[in-house]
């Protein structure tokens, strides 16, 4: 586990290193910081924490260390709610998110209404559909204490904590 100010796609590693104590202080004060789980050059996940904005985000990477999935959580009612899941699909030679050929976003509301959007840059198509009466029970998480990242960093969101 590596703490830093951010994870840089261009550098391919965490930048602005922080000690555990510095990250703990940022956690308590609400200042942003990042947590890289696994090998910093090929992370299992990167967690962006910004409690002043009531936000926690989790990034997952593919074998080419491209950001492919993002979970965005918002603090609500003393818990976290998974508000958005984004997925980027890339052509083989692409490196950065703006080079993705397909971008998919699912936005969740606590009332069970979701919006599913797909942007296909190759086909030059954008589809959006709203779905209601979705069970969003699994979107709720306890707000993690500093260093307790297992639950929020799990890729399989269907599995209960």
Secondary structure, 3 states (H helix, E strand, C coil): CEEEEEEECCCCEEEEEECHHHHHHHHHHCCCEEEEEEECCEEEEEEEEEHHHCEEEEEEECCCCCEEEEEEEEEECCEEEEEEEEEEEECCCCCCHHHEEEEEEEEECCCCCEEEEEEECCCCEEEEEEECCCCCHHHEECCCCCCCCCCCCCCCCCCCC
